[in-house]
Structure formats: structure tokens, C-alpha cells
Amino acid sequence: MYSYWKKEMVERADELIVLMREQCLGRGCGGIKELSVMFRHMDVDFSKRLSFEELEEGLKKYGIVISKEDLNLLFLWFDKDDNKTVDFCEFIHRLRPPMSEIRKQVILQAFDKMDVNGDGELKMDDLKVIYAANARQHPKYLSGEWTEEETLRSFLDSIDTPGCPDGKVTREEFLNYYSGVSSTIDDDMYFDLMMRNCYGLPPRSSSP
């Protein structure tokens, strides 16, 4: 039965993913990252899997509009091993706007530079080592309105979970956030240059 409907299910699932992606990005560049963090908080047993009821509740809480029929179809498609749960990491990965390898590479290069201690999370301690010089150029720091710590905190919060920052950003969350930014920029080379200028990365190699 599954194999018979597979082509039709894939086509409709792809349509639904696009519609849900648009709803996420309608909330801003951090929309997909926000949804991924909410799902992670729902994963109380750390299984990285969600039941149909958990997925339905999460999407409803987040404000994603989808019919029960369509959600059933989407759930069946993602539940490839038929164990009545879906891998929410794969789900979020599919929601992320498609990006070229050039974009993914520069995003991860920026993250790796910022992740000073290599623990896979960006925190204030990392920013104090790498981003302090940038913070001192911020208009609110120069005017005396913000301290250096407040300036760094503002930067971290801007890529943290909107409305519910937890003071750390994982590699996956960083990629989710910048996939939203990427969706607003058409040209690969411009996006690459923007990221390099923002994070003080070396120029892209011209070699193939």
C-alpha cells in the first residue's frame, strides 16, 4: 500500500513542506530555528522523535496552519519505518530552505570560527573572545548606551530563539537561522561576501 501511494504522497508532502516553510519564514529569519527549538523542548525523553499528537500540538502551538488530513499524510511520509513517530531533525531539515553548498560552507565556517572552545554551542564566553572588537563598533556601545556585555548579549539574542532566548546557539540552530537569512538573498556570491564581512572570514578561494 505504501509503495503504491509513494509517488503521490511525496509530491503532496513536498507541497506541504513548501507551504509550512513559507509560514515559518513569514515569522522572520529565525522562524525555522524557533520551531526546531520548540520541538526539542517537547522531546522530554531525548528520543529526537515525535508522535503524531506531539507534532500536531507543536505545529498548532507555533501557529502553522495545516489540515488534519494533510498532517496525516505528512506524518505517514516521514514515518518511514512505521513506528508511529517521526524524526524531528529530519523534519526540520526538510523545512529549511534549500541552500547551495557555497552558502552552507560559509555559514558553518562562521560558526566554527565563533565556537572558540569547540563544544558545538555559541555562548557569551565564545563571543567575548571572538566578537568583542565588533561589539565595540556598535553605535549603542559607542554612544555609551550599552556596555560591551550588553552589546554581545544583543547579538547572541538576535540569533537565539525569538521570544525565548536560552543563551546558547547550536551549530544546527545557527544553520537554521541563516537558512532564513539566505532565503532573502538571491545571489550566492553576495551571500558569501556578506557572511565573510560580518564574521571576519578570509576571502573565498578562487580555486575550483
CYANA upper distance limits for C-alpha pairs under 8 A (distance plus 0.5 A):
  1 MET  CA      5 TRP  CA      6.94
  2 TYR  CA      6 LYS  CA      6.31
  3 SER  CA      7 LYS  CA      8.47
  5 TRP  CA      9 MET  CA      6.41
  6 LYS  CA     10 VAL  CA      6.50
  7 LYS  CA     11 GLU  CA      6.81
  8 GLU  CA     12 ARG  CA      6.81
  9 MET  CA     13 ALA  CA      6.32
  9 MET  CA     73 LEU  CA      7.39
  9 MET  CA     74 LEU  CA      8.38
  9 MET  CA     77 TRP  CA      7.26
 10 VAL  CA     14 ASP  CA      6.49
 10 VAL  CA     77 TRP  CA      7.60
 11 GLU  CA     15 GLU  CA      6.91
 12 ARG  CA     16 LEU  CA      6.73
 13 ALA  CA     17 ILE  CA      6.61
 13 ALA  CA     73 LEU  CA      7.58
 13 ALA  CA     74 LEU  CA      5.96
 13 ALA  CA     77 TRP  CA      7.66
 14 ASP  CA     18 VAL  CA      6.82
 15 GLU  CA     19 LEU  CA      6.84
 16 LEU  CA     20 MET  CA      6.59
 16 LEU  CA     70 ASP  CA      8.06
 16 LEU  CA     74 LEU  CA      8.08
 17 ILE  CA     21 ARG  CA      6.44
 17 ILE  CA     94 ARG  CA      7.64
 17 ILE  CA     95 LEU  CA      6.47
 18 VAL  CA     22 GLU  CA      6.74
 18 VAL  CA     95 LEU  CA      7.85
 19 LEU  CA     23 GLN  CA      6.95
 20 MET  CA     24 CYS  CA      6.75
 20 MET  CA     64 ILE  CA      7.16
 20 MET  CA     65 VAL  CA      8.32
 20 MET  CA     95 LEU  CA      7.78
 21 ARG  CA     25 LEU  CA      6.65
 21 ARG  CA     32 ILE  CA      8.07
 21 ARG  CA     95 LEU  CA      5.91
 21 ARG  CA     96 ARG  CA      7.53
 21 ARG  CA     97 PRO  CA      7.75
 22 GLU  CA     26 GLY  CA      6.48
 23 GLN  CA     27 ARG  CA      7.50
 23 GLN  CA     64 ILE  CA      7.03
 24 CYS  CA     28 GLY  CA      7.88
 24 CYS  CA     31 GLY  CA      5.34
 24 CYS  CA     32 ILE  CA      6.10
 24 CYS  CA     35 LEU  CA      8.34
 24 CYS  CA     64 ILE  CA      8.08
 25 LEU  CA     29 CYS  CA      6.47
 25 LEU  CA     30 GLY  CA      7.98
 25 LEU  CA     31 GLY  CA      5.88
 25 LEU  CA     32 ILE  CA      7.33
 25 LEU  CA    180 GLY  CA      6.96
 26 GLY  CA     31 GLY  CA      7.94
 27 ARG  CA     31 GLY  CA      5.83
 28 GLY  CA    180 GLY  CA      7.88
 29 CYS  CA    177 TYR  CA      6.52
 29 CYS  CA    178 TYR  CA      7.66
 29 CYS  CA    179 SER  CA      8.15
 29 CYS  CA    180 GLY  CA      4.71
 29 CYS  CA    181 VAL  CA      5.77
 30 GLY  CA     34 GLU  CA      6.53
 30 GLY  CA    159 ILE  CA      7.48
 30 GLY  CA    160 ASP  CA      8.48
 30 GLY  CA    161 THR  CA      7.65
 30 GLY  CA    162 PRO  CA      7.31
 30 GLY  CA    176 ASN  CA      7.82
 30 GLY  CA    177 TYR  CA      5.31
 30 GLY  CA    178 TYR  CA      8.30
 30 GLY  CA    180 GLY  CA      6.79
 31 GLY  CA     35 LEU  CA      6.91
 31 GLY  CA    162 PRO  CA      8.41
 31 GLY  CA    177 TYR  CA      8.04
 31 GLY  CA    180 GLY  CA      7.88
 32 ILE  CA     36 SER  CA      6.76
 32 ILE  CA     92 ILE  CA      7.90
 32 ILE  CA     95 LEU  CA      7.75
 32 ILE  CA     96 ARG  CA      7.29
 32 ILE  CA    176 ASN  CA      6.61
 32 ILE  CA    177 TYR  CA      7.43
 32 ILE  CA    180 GLY  CA      7.78
 33 LYS  CA     37 VAL  CA      6.77
 33 LYS  CA    161 THR  CA      7.32
 33 LYS  CA    173 GLU  CA      6.02
 33 LYS  CA    174 PHE  CA      8.36
 33 LYS  CA    176 ASN  CA      5.55
 33 LYS  CA    177 TYR  CA      6.00
 34 GLU  CA     38 MET  CA      6.79
 34 GLU  CA    161 THR  CA      5.70
 34 GLU  CA    162 PRO  CA      6.86
 35 LEU  CA     39 PHE  CA      6.80
 35 LEU  CA     62 TYR  CA      7.42
 36 SER  CA     40 ARG  CA      6.73
 36 SER  CA     88 PHE  CA      8.41
 36 SER  CA     89 CYS  CA      8.34
 36 SER  CA     92 ILE  CA      6.78
 36 SER  CA    173 GLU  CA      8.26
 37 VAL  CA     41 HIS  CA      6.79
 37 VAL  CA    161 THR  CA      7.67
 37 VAL  CA    173 GLU  CA      8.43
 38 MET  CA     42 MET  CA      6.93
 38 MET  CA     58 GLY  CA      7.84
 39 PHE  CA     43 ASP  CA      6.94
 39 PHE  CA     58 GLY  CA      7.15
 39 PHE  CA     88 PHE  CA      7.75
 40 ARG  CA     48 LYS  CA      7.80
 42 MET  CA     54 GLU  CA      8.07
 42 MET  CA     58 GLY  CA      8.47
 43 ASP  CA     47 SER  CA      7.10
 43 ASP  CA     48 LYS  CA      6.69
 43 ASP  CA     49 ARG  CA      7.53
 43 ASP  CA     50 LEU  CA      7.60
 48 LYS  CA     87 ASP  CA      6.47
 48 LYS  CA     88 PHE  CA      6.65
 48 LYS  CA     89 CYS  CA      7.45
 49 ARG  CA     85 THR  CA      6.35
 49 ARG  CA     86 VAL  CA      5.71
 49 ARG  CA     87 ASP  CA      5.01
 49 ARG  CA     88 PHE  CA      6.13
 50 LEU  CA     54 GLU  CA      6.19
 50 LEU  CA     55 LEU  CA      6.50
 50 LEU  CA     85 THR  CA      5.68
 50 LEU  CA     86 VAL  CA      5.82
 50 LEU  CA     87 ASP  CA      7.13
 50 LEU  CA     88 PHE  CA      6.98
 51 SER  CA     55 LEU  CA      6.70
 51 SER  CA     84 LYS  CA      6.72
 51 SER  CA     85 THR  CA      4.98
 51 SER  CA     86 VAL  CA      7.08
 52 PHE  CA     56 GLU  CA      6.53
 52 PHE  CA     72 ASN  CA      8.40
 52 PHE  CA     75 PHE  CA      7.29
 52 PHE  CA     84 LYS  CA      7.69
 52 PHE  CA     85 THR  CA      7.11
 52 PHE  CA     86 VAL  CA      8.39
 53 GLU  CA     57 GLU  CA      6.52
 54 GLU  CA     58 GLY  CA      6.46
 55 LEU  CA     59 LEU  CA      6.63
 56 GLU  CA     60 LYS  CA      6.60
 56 GLU  CA     71 LEU  CA      8.05
 57 GLU  CA     61 LYS  CA      6.49
 58 GLY  CA     62 TYR  CA      6.59
 59 LEU  CA     63 GLY  CA      6.61
 59 LEU  CA     64 ILE  CA      5.63
 59 LEU  CA     65 VAL  CA      8.14
 60 LYS  CA     64 ILE  CA      6.23
 60 LYS  CA     65 VAL  CA      7.57
 66 ILE  CA     70 ASP  CA      6.99
 66 ILE  CA     71 LEU  CA      6.93
 67 SER  CA     71 LEU  CA      6.63
 68 LYS  CA     72 ASN  CA      6.52
 69 GLU  CA     73 LEU  CA      6.90
 70 ASP  CA     74 LEU  CA      6.67
 71 LEU  CA     75 PHE  CA      6.45
 72 ASN  CA     76 LEU  CA      6.65
 73 LEU  CA     77 TRP  CA      6.81
 74 LEU  CA     78 PHE  CA      6.87
 75 PHE  CA     79 ASP  CA      6.45
 75 PHE  CA     85 THR  CA      8.49
 75 PHE  CA     86 VAL  CA      7.42
 76 LEU  CA     80 LYS  CA      7.65
 76 LEU  CA     82 ASP  CA      8.28
 78 PHE  CA     86 VAL  CA      6.19
 78 PHE  CA     87 ASP  CA      7.91
 78 PHE  CA     91 PHE  CA      7.90
 79 ASP  CA     83 ASN  CA      7.21
 79 ASP  CA     84 LYS  CA      6.87
 79 ASP  CA     85 THR  CA      6.40
 79 ASP  CA     86 VAL  CA      5.58
 79 ASP  CA     87 ASP  CA      8.28
 86 VAL  CA     91 PHE  CA      8.10
 87 ASP  CA     91 PHE  CA      6.84
 88 PHE  CA     92 ILE  CA      6.50
 89 CYS  CA     93 HIS  CA      6.53
 90 GLU  CA     94 ARG  CA      6.72
 91 PHE  CA     95 LEU  CA      6.93
 92 ILE  CA     96 ARG  CA      6.81
 96 ARG  CA    176 ASN  CA      6.97
 96 ARG  CA    179 SER  CA      6.84
 96 ARG  CA    180 GLY  CA      8.16
 97 PRO  CA    179 SER  CA      6.50
 97 PRO  CA    180 GLY  CA      7.57
 97 PRO  CA    183 SER  CA      7.08
 98 PRO  CA    179 SER  CA      8.33
 99 MET  CA    103 ARG  CA      6.66
 99 MET  CA    104 LYS  CA      7.07
 99 MET  CA    179 SER  CA      7.63
 99 MET  CA    182 SER  CA      8.01
100 SER  CA    104 LYS  CA      6.99
100 SER  CA    188 ASP  CA      8.12
101 GLU  CA    105 GLN  CA      6.42
102 ILE  CA    106 VAL  CA      6.91
102 ILE  CA    188 ASP  CA      7.46
102 ILE  CA    192 ASP  CA      7.66
103 ARG  CA    107 ILE  CA      6.71
103 ARG  CA    182 SER  CA      8.29
103 ARG  CA    188 ASP  CA      7.15
103 ARG  CA    191 PHE  CA      7.55
103 ARG  CA    192 ASP  CA      6.75
104 LYS  CA    108 LEU  CA      6.69
104 LYS  CA    175 LEU  CA      8.09
105 GLN  CA    109 GLN  CA      6.47
106 VAL  CA    110 ALA  CA      6.62
106 VAL  CA    192 ASP  CA      6.79
106 VAL  CA    195 MET  CA      7.33
106 VAL  CA    196 ARG  CA      7.90
107 ILE  CA    111 PHE  CA      6.85
107 ILE  CA    174 PHE  CA      8.34
107 ILE  CA    175 LEU  CA      7.06
107 ILE  CA    178 TYR  CA      7.61
107 ILE  CA    195 MET  CA      7.65
108 LEU  CA    112 ASP  CA      6.55
108 LEU  CA    171 ARG  CA      8.00
108 LEU  CA    175 LEU  CA      7.68
109 GLN  CA    113 LYS  CA      6.74
109 GLN  CA    201 LEU  CA      8.45
110 ALA  CA    114 MET  CA      6.83
110 ALA  CA    195 MET  CA      7.92
110 ALA  CA    196 ARG  CA      8.15
110 ALA  CA    199 TYR  CA      6.62
110 ALA  CA    201 LEU  CA      7.56
111 PHE  CA    115 ASP  CA      6.53
111 PHE  CA    122 LEU  CA      8.37
111 PHE  CA    171 ARG  CA      7.17
111 PHE  CA    174 PHE  CA      7.67
112 ASP  CA    116 VAL  CA      7.99
112 ASP  CA    118 GLY  CA      7.90
113 LYS  CA    130 ILE  CA      8.33
114 MET  CA    122 LEU  CA      7.29
114 MET  CA    126 ASP  CA      6.75
114 MET  CA    127 LEU  CA      7.27
114 MET  CA    130 ILE  CA      6.63
114 MET  CA    131 TYR  CA      8.21
115 ASP  CA    119 ASP  CA      7.52
115 ASP  CA    120 GLY  CA      7.13
115 ASP  CA    121 GLU  CA      6.91
115 ASP  CA    122 LEU  CA      6.03
115 ASP  CA    126 ASP  CA      6.44
116 VAL  CA    126 ASP  CA      5.85
116 VAL  CA    129 VAL  CA      7.94
116 VAL  CA    130 ILE  CA      7.98
117 ASN  CA    126 ASP  CA      7.75
120 GLY  CA    170 THR  CA      6.32
120 GLY  CA    171 ARG  CA      6.38
121 GLU  CA    168 LYS  CA      6.52
121 GLU  CA    169 VAL  CA      5.81
121 GLU  CA    170 THR  CA      4.91
121 GLU  CA    171 ARG  CA      6.89
122 LEU  CA    126 ASP  CA      6.60
122 LEU  CA    127 LEU  CA      7.98
122 LEU  CA    168 LYS  CA      5.83
122 LEU  CA    169 VAL  CA      5.48
122 LEU  CA    170 THR  CA      6.86
122 LEU  CA    171 ARG  CA      8.50
123 LYS  CA    127 LEU  CA      7.09
123 LYS  CA    156 LEU  CA      8.04
123 LYS  CA    167 GLY  CA      6.66
123 LYS  CA    168 LYS  CA      5.34
123 LYS  CA    169 VAL  CA      7.41
124 MET  CA    128 LYS  CA      6.67
124 MET  CA    152 LEU  CA      7.68
124 MET  CA    153 ARG  CA      7.60
124 MET  CA    156 LEU  CA      8.02
124 MET  CA    167 GLY  CA      7.91
124 MET  CA    168 LYS  CA      8.34
125 ASP  CA    129 VAL  CA      7.23
126 ASP  CA    130 ILE  CA      6.83
126 ASP  CA    131 TYR  CA      8.39
127 LEU  CA    131 TYR  CA      5.28
127 LEU  CA    132 ALA  CA      6.92
127 LEU  CA    152 LEU  CA      7.22
128 LYS  CA    132 ALA  CA      5.68
128 LYS  CA    152 LEU  CA      8.02
131 TYR  CA    135 ALA  CA      6.81
131 TYR  CA    152 LEU  CA      8.04
132 ALA  CA    136 ARG  CA      6.91
132 ALA  CA    148 GLU  CA      7.76
132 ALA  CA    152 LEU  CA      7.72
133 ALA  CA    137 GLN  CA      7.47
134 ASN  CA    138 HIS  CA      7.50
135 ALA  CA    141 TYR  CA      7.70
135 ALA  CA    148 GLU  CA      6.86
135 ALA  CA    151 THR  CA      6.31
135 ALA  CA    152 LEU  CA      6.63
136 ARG  CA    141 TYR  CA      6.43
136 ARG  CA    142 LEU  CA      7.22
136 ARG  CA    148 GLU  CA      7.13
137 GLN  CA    141 TYR  CA      7.46
137 GLN  CA    142 LEU  CA      7.06
138 HIS  CA    142 LEU  CA      6.74
138 HIS  CA    151 THR  CA      7.87
139 PRO  CA    143 SER  CA      6.57
140 LYS  CA    144 GLY  CA      6.70
140 LYS  CA    145 GLU  CA      5.65
140 LYS  CA    146 TRP  CA      5.95
140 LYS  CA    151 THR  CA      8.15
141 TYR  CA    145 GLU  CA      6.47
141 TYR  CA    146 TRP  CA      5.33
141 TYR  CA    147 THR  CA      6.44
141 TYR  CA    148 GLU  CA      7.04
141 TYR  CA    151 THR  CA      7.17
146 TRP  CA    150 GLU  CA      6.09
146 TRP  CA    151 THR  CA      6.54
147 THR  CA    151 THR  CA      6.71
148 GLU  CA    152 LEU  CA      6.72
149 GLU  CA    153 ARG  CA      6.50
150 GLU  CA    154 SER  CA      6.61
151 THR  CA    155 PHE  CA      6.96
152 LEU  CA    156 LEU  CA      6.76
153 ARG  CA    157 ASP  CA      6.49
154 SER  CA    158 SER  CA      6.66
155 PHE  CA    159 ILE  CA      7.50
156 LEU  CA    160 ASP  CA      6.55
156 LEU  CA    167 GLY  CA      7.62
156 LEU  CA    168 LYS  CA      8.11
156 LEU  CA    169 VAL  CA      8.41
157 ASP  CA    161 THR  CA      7.77
157 ASP  CA    162 PRO  CA      8.15
157 ASP  CA    165 PRO  CA      6.56
157 ASP  CA    167 GLY  CA      7.66
158 SER  CA    162 PRO  CA      8.00
159 ILE  CA    169 VAL  CA      7.85
159 ILE  CA    174 PHE  CA      7.62
159 ILE  CA    177 TYR  CA      7.07
160 ASP  CA    164 CYS  CA      8.37
160 ASP  CA    165 PRO  CA      5.77
160 ASP  CA    166 ASP  CA      7.61
160 ASP  CA    167 GLY  CA      7.56
160 ASP  CA    168 LYS  CA      7.32
160 ASP  CA    169 VAL  CA      6.43
161 THR  CA    165 PRO  CA      5.28
161 THR  CA    166 ASP  CA      7.74
169 VAL  CA    173 GLU  CA      6.46
169 VAL  CA    174 PHE  CA      6.82
170 THR  CA    174 PHE  CA      6.62
171 ARG  CA    175 LEU  CA      6.80
172 GLU  CA    176 ASN  CA      6.61
173 GLU  CA    177 TYR  CA      6.55
174 PHE  CA    178 TYR  CA      6.75
175 LEU  CA    179 SER  CA      6.48
176 ASN  CA    180 GLY  CA      7.22
177 TYR  CA    181 VAL  CA      7.25
178 TYR  CA    182 SER  CA      6.34
179 SER  CA    183 SER  CA      6.75
180 GLY  CA    184 THR  CA      7.67
181 VAL  CA    185 ILE  CA      7.66
182 SER  CA    186 ASP  CA      8.26
182 SER  CA    191 PHE  CA      7.47
185 ILE  CA    190 TYR  CA      8.20
185 ILE  CA    191 PHE  CA      6.99
186 ASP  CA    191 PHE  CA      8.49
187 ASP  CA    191 PHE  CA      6.83
188 ASP  CA    192 ASP  CA      6.62
189 MET  CA    193 LEU  CA      6.58
190 TYR  CA    194 MET  CA      6.55
191 PHE  CA    195 MET  CA      6.75
192 ASP  CA    196 ARG  CA      6.74
192 ASP  CA    204 ARG  CA      8.49
193 LEU  CA    197 ASN  CA      6.58
193 LEU  CA    203 PRO  CA      8.40
194 MET  CA    198 CYS  CA      6.55
195 MET  CA    199 TYR  CA      6.58
195 MET  CA    201 LEU  CA      8.23
196 ARG  CA    200 GLY  CA      5.96
196 ARG  CA    201 LEU  CA      5.02
196 ARG  CA    202 PRO  CA      7.23
196 ARG  CA    203 PRO  CA      7.51
197 ASN  CA    201 LEU  CA      7.16
